[in-house]
Amino acid sequence: MVDFSRAFDIVPRLVLLQKLQRYGVPSYIVSWLANFLTDRTQAVVTHARSSIKLAITRSIVQGSGIGPISFVAHIGD
């Protein structure tokens, strides 16, 4: 068995974007993805209280439609 539960958390964005360019993904899509992954934050909300927002500097956005295919592209080589 292989546990991929934290796999999305370890994908370096720059490496992913470089791989997509090498795979021949059009530059406008790579640029869109870079923009999508830039300046994202996360916080924990419980009982109507929220933690401070922290920058997400690594990983793919979990729950996004682009997440699984981005991970596959990352591990594809």
N, CA, C and O of each residue as an XYZ file, in Angstrom:
308
protein
N       0.822     -1.179      0.000
C       0.000      0.000      0.000
C       0.871      1.250      0.000
O       1.939      1.282      0.612
N       0.401      2.262     -0.689
C       1.073      3.544     -0.731
C       0.114      4.595     -0.187
O      -1.044      4.663     -0.600
N       0.598      5.408      0.736
C      -0.227      6.446      1.341
C       0.056      7.780      0.657
O       1.139      8.345      0.811
N      -0.921      8.281     -0.100
C      -0.784      9.562     -0.788
C      -1.520     10.684     -0.054
O      -1.753     11.740     -0.641
N      -1.890     10.485      1.203
C      -2.717     11.466      1.903
C      -2.044     12.827      2.047
O      -2.738     13.843      2.096
N      -0.727     12.880      2.115
C      -0.021     14.156      2.250
C       0.748     14.511      0.978
O       1.519     15.470      0.965
N       0.544     13.754     -0.069
C       1.334     13.929     -1.288
C       1.175     15.312     -1.898
O       2.146     15.875     -2.404
N      -0.016     15.865     -1.862
C      -0.253     17.179     -2.450
C       0.495     18.279     -1.702
O       0.750     19.348     -2.257
N       0.846     18.019     -0.446
C       1.511     19.028      0.380
C       2.994     19.188      0.075
O       3.611     20.142      0.549
N       3.580     18.289     -0.696
C       5.026     18.323     -0.898
C       5.443     18.729     -2.302
O       6.627     18.662     -2.633
N       4.515     19.142     -3.117
C       4.829     19.496     -4.500
C       5.365     20.926     -4.560
O       4.620     21.872     -4.307
N       6.656     21.098     -4.894
C       7.203     22.454     -5.042
C       6.624     23.107     -6.305
O       6.710     22.541     -7.395
N       6.053     24.264     -6.157
C       5.357     24.915     -7.282
C       6.273     25.206     -8.456
O       5.909     24.940     -9.601
N       7.440     25.739     -8.196
C       8.346     26.087     -9.291
C       8.729     24.845    -10.091
O       8.776     24.885    -11.320
N       9.000     23.755     -9.402
C       9.345     22.507    -10.086
C       8.169     22.045    -10.944
O       8.360     21.629    -12.086
N       6.961     22.115    -10.400
C       5.776     21.728    -11.163
C       5.634     22.568    -12.429
O       5.397     22.026    -13.509
N       5.775     23.872    -12.306
C       5.622     24.755    -13.459
C       6.694     24.485    -14.511
O       6.409     24.529    -15.708
N       7.911     24.208    -14.083
C       8.979     23.890    -15.024
C       8.702     22.577    -15.747
O       8.958     22.462    -16.945
N       8.184     21.593    -15.031
C       7.848     20.314    -15.655
C       6.735     20.488    -16.682
O       6.784     19.899    -17.761
N       5.742     21.290    -16.350
C       4.656     21.512    -17.295
C       5.181     22.152    -18.583
O       4.734     21.810    -19.678
N       6.124     23.074    -18.450
C       6.729     23.682    -19.638
C       7.465     22.631    -20.462
O       7.353     22.616    -21.688
N       8.217     21.752    -19.798
C       8.943     20.686    -20.505
C       7.986     19.720    -21.192
O       8.312     19.174    -22.246
N       6.816     19.502    -20.612
C       5.825     18.598    -21.206
C       5.124     19.231    -22.401
O       4.346     18.570    -23.089
N       5.396     20.512    -22.651
C       4.800     21.175    -23.798
C       3.459     21.840    -23.528
O       2.726     22.165    -24.462
N       3.138     22.041    -22.264
C       1.898     22.742    -21.918
C       2.049     24.191    -22.389
O       3.080     24.814    -22.133
N       1.039     24.735    -23.071
C       1.139     26.117    -23.571
C       1.474     27.101    -22.446
O       1.011     26.956    -21.315
N       2.286     28.099    -22.783
C       2.767     29.042    -21.773
C       1.638     29.808    -21.093
O       1.756     30.154    -19.917
N       0.536     30.082    -21.813
C      -0.555     30.811    -21.167
C      -1.218     29.963    -20.078
O      -1.740     30.515    -19.109
N      -1.207     28.644    -20.217
C      -1.770     27.777    -19.176
C      -0.819     27.718    -17.982
O      -1.257     27.762    -16.833
N       0.480     27.619    -18.254
C       1.461     27.609    -17.168
C       1.386     28.929    -16.401
O       1.454     28.941    -15.172
N       1.248     30.028    -17.119
C       1.121     31.345    -16.468
C      -0.150     31.424    -15.635
O      -0.132     31.957    -14.525
N      -1.250     30.900    -16.160
C      -2.512     30.899    -15.413
C      -2.362     30.094    -14.128
O      -2.809     30.524    -13.065
N      -1.729     28.917    -14.229
C      -1.548     28.086    -13.047
C      -0.635     28.764    -12.029
O      -0.898     28.710    -10.828
N       0.433     29.400    -12.499
C       1.326     30.132    -11.596
C       0.559     31.230    -10.868
O       0.739     31.426     -9.666
N      -0.286     31.936    -11.587
C      -1.098     32.988    -10.978
C      -2.085     32.405     -9.970
O      -2.294     32.973     -8.898
N      -2.683     31.282    -10.312
C      -3.638     30.614     -9.435
C      -2.982     30.188     -8.123
O      -3.611     30.246     -7.067
N      -1.724     29.763     -8.188
C      -1.031     29.264     -7.002
C      -0.340     30.358     -6.191
O       0.155     30.088     -5.097
N      -0.300     31.572     -6.700
C       0.423     32.664     -6.047
C      -0.472     33.415     -5.054
O      -1.666     33.599     -5.289
N       0.122     33.834     -3.964
C      -0.550     34.651     -2.942
C      -1.788     33.992     -2.353
O      -2.806     34.652     -2.142
N      -1.704     32.708     -2.089
C      -2.812     31.997     -1.448
C      -2.545     31.907      0.043
O      -1.395     31.833      0.477
N      -3.615     31.914      0.822
C      -3.499     31.806      2.274
C      -4.445     30.733      2.780
O      -5.335     30.273      2.065
N      -4.232     30.345      4.031
C      -5.144     29.399      4.662
C      -5.343     29.782      6.112
O      -4.491     30.425      6.726
N      -6.478     29.380      6.647
C      -6.803     29.611      8.051
C      -7.710     28.485      8.516
O      -8.319     27.786      7.706
N      -7.790     28.323      9.798
C      -8.680     27.329     10.390
C      -9.835     28.072     11.046
O      -9.623     29.020     11.803
N     -11.064     27.635     10.751
C     -12.250     28.255     11.331
C     -12.984     27.196     12.145
O     -13.272     26.106     11.650
N     -13.280     27.528     13.393
C     -14.043     26.631     14.243
C     -14.863     27.457     15.225
O     -14.365     28.419     15.810
N     -16.093     27.082     15.396
C     -16.997     27.781     16.319
C     -16.997     29.284     16.078
O     -16.929     30.069     17.024
N     -17.072     29.680     14.829
C     -17.145     31.092     14.421
C     -15.884     31.889     14.760
O     -15.904     33.119     14.725
N     -14.808     31.209     15.081
C     -13.533     31.879     15.321
C     -12.542     31.412     14.269
O     -12.579     30.264     13.827
N     -11.667     32.308     13.881
C     -10.717     32.010     12.823
C      -9.287     32.269     13.298
O      -9.013     33.232     14.014
N      -8.391     31.383     12.878
C      -6.976     31.609     13.160
C      -6.452     32.681     12.208
O      -7.151     33.095     11.283
N      -5.236     33.119     12.436
C      -4.650     34.078     11.504
C      -4.383     33.371     10.178
O      -4.158     32.162     10.137
N      -4.411     34.138      9.112
C      -4.147     33.572      7.793
C      -2.642     33.443      7.598
O      -1.874     34.359      7.895
N      -2.248     32.293      7.096
C      -0.842     32.037      6.808
C      -0.676     31.802      5.315
O      -1.544     31.224      4.661
N       0.439     32.253      4.795
C       0.715     32.059      3.374
C       0.983     30.590      3.077
O       1.633     29.896      3.859
N       0.478     30.128      1.946
C       0.762     28.786      1.461
C       1.871     28.937      0.426
O       1.659     29.512     -0.642
N       3.036     28.425      0.743
C       4.176     28.609     -0.153
C       4.537     27.352     -0.922
O       5.323     27.415     -1.867
N       3.992     26.239     -0.547
C       4.206     24.977     -1.250
C       2.861     24.294     -1.392
O       1.882     24.697     -0.764
N       2.813     23.317     -2.173
C       1.671     22.434     -2.351
C       0.729     22.901     -3.448
O       0.794     24.027     -3.942
N      -0.115     22.007     -3.787
C      -1.167     22.247     -4.760
C      -2.439     22.490     -3.954
O      -2.602     21.912     -2.879
N      -3.321     23.314     -4.441
C      -4.548     23.637     -3.720
C      -5.438     22.399     -3.686
O      -5.962     21.963     -4.711
N      -5.598     21.840     -2.479
C      -6.425     20.656     -2.346
C      -7.888     21.017     -2.515
O      -8.330     22.078     -2.074
N      -8.623     20.149     -3.142
C     -10.027     20.395     -3.396
C     -10.273     21.124     -4.697
O     -11.420     21.326     -5.097
N      -9.197     21.521     -5.362
C      -9.356     22.194     -6.654
C      -9.401     21.141     -7.755
O      -8.883     20.036     -7.593
N     -10.010     21.485     -8.847
C     -10.073     20.570     -9.978
C      -8.723     20.330    -10.612
O      -8.505     19.285    -11.226
N      -7.811     21.276    -10.474
C      -6.500     21.164    -11.093
C      -5.520     20.360    -10.228
O      -4.467     19.945    -10.713
N      -5.854     20.140     -8.970
C      -4.951     19.461     -8.041
C      -4.492     18.076     -8.465
O      -3.287     17.840     -8.546
N      -5.400     17.157     -8.738
C      -4.964     15.797     -9.086
C      -4.103     15.736    -10.346
O      -3.095     15.030    -10.361
N      -4.471     16.451    -11.388
C      -3.680     16.395    -12.618
C      -2.325     17.057    -12.418
O      -1.340     16.639    -13.028
N      -2.257     18.078    -11.579
C      -0.976     18.713    -11.274
C      -0.063     17.743    -10.536
O       1.138     17.691    -10.803
N      -0.628     16.979     -9.614
C       0.165     15.995     -8.892
C       0.671     14.918     -9.831
O       1.833     14.520     -9.744
N      -0.170     14.447    -10.717
C       0.241     13.427    -11.689
C       1.358     13.956    -12.580
O       2.308     13.232    -12.879
N       1.254     15.202    -13.003
C       2.303     15.811    -13.813
C       3.607     15.887    -13.023
O       4.688     15.703    -13.582
N       3.502     16.154    -11.751
C       4.694     16.267    -10.899
C       5.414     14.936    -10.750
O       6.642     14.891    -10.818
N       4.678     13.857    -10.548
C       5.313     12.558    -10.328
C       5.519     11.783    -11.616
O       6.088     10.691    -11.590
N       5.070     12.323    -12.743
C       5.094     11.605    -14.023
C       6.444     11.229    -14.556
O       6.533     10.323    -15.385
N       7.503     11.877    -14.125
C       8.814     11.531    -14.663
C       9.560     10.627    -13.719
O      10.689     10.230    -14.008
